[in-house]
Amino acid sequence: MTVTTKKWDVAEHLDSDERVALFLEAVFEEGDPADIAAAIGEVARARGMTQIAKDAGLSRENLYRSLREDGNPEFATILKVIRAIGYDLTVVPQNAAAK
């Protein structure tokens, strides 16, 4: 019997607002900037890069380049994409987040 496998793709599982929010929350809690950019890229890919680029006011190529694994997006780009995927960033005092 032959076993067929395929590469696991997180974007296939980001099929609801709740899953996206939980995914982003977990990545932000870890705090690694490269992982955050990559996670935002995965959400954008799950939602459709062309539409997200349009909604963010970016070219599709620029969006891919910024959010790829070795990309280094500007904070303004991150904010535009976060808003385009339907989320906002908020700041919470660290002691409040621990409660």
LINFEN-V947667 format. One record per backbone hydrogen bond with DSSP energy under -1.0 kcal/mol. NH is the residue of the N-H (numbers start at 1). CO is the residue of the C=O. E is the energy in kcal/mol with one decimal. If there is no record, write none. Layout:
# LINFEN-V947667
nh:NH co:CO e:E
nh:NH co:CO e:E
This chain:
# LINFEN-V947667
nh:12 co:9 e:-1.4
nh:13 co:10 e:-1.9
nh:15 co:13 e:-1.2
nh:20 co:16 e:-2.3
nh:21 co:17 e:-2.6
nh:22 co:18 e:-2.5
nh:23 co:19 e:-2.4
nh:24 co:20 e:-2.8
nh:25 co:21 e:-2.6
nh:26 co:22 e:-2.2
nh:27 co:23 e:-2.0
nh:28 co:24 e:-2.9
nh:29 co:25 e:-2.1
nh:30 co:26 e:-1.4
nh:31 co:27 e:-1.7
nh:36 co:32 e:-2.4
nh:37 co:33 e:-2.4
nh:38 co:34 e:-2.3
nh:39 co:35 e:-2.6
nh:40 co:36 e:-2.5
nh:41 co:37 e:-2.0
nh:42 co:38 e:-2.1
nh:43 co:39 e:-2.2
nh:44 co:40 e:-2.5
nh:45 co:41 e:-2.4
nh:46 co:42 e:-2.4
nh:47 co:43 e:-2.1
nh:48 co:44 e:-1.3
nh:52 co:48 e:-2.4
nh:53 co:49 e:-2.9
nh:54 co:50 e:-2.1
nh:55 co:51 e:-2.9
nh:56 co:52 e:-2.2
nh:58 co:53 e:-2.9
nh:63 co:59 e:-2.3
nh:64 co:60 e:-2.5
nh:65 co:61 e:-2.7
nh:66 co:62 e:-2.6
nh:67 co:63 e:-2.1
nh:71 co:68 e:-2.1
nh:78 co:74 e:-1.9
nh:79 co:75 e:-2.6
nh:80 co:76 e:-2.2
nh:81 co:77 e:-2.4
nh:82 co:78 e:-2.9
nh:83 co:79 e:-2.2
nh:84 co:80 e:-2.2
nh:85 co:81 e:-2.1
nh:86 co:83 e:-1.2
nh:87 co:82 e:-2.5
nh:97 co:93 e:-1.9
nh:98 co:94 e:-1.3
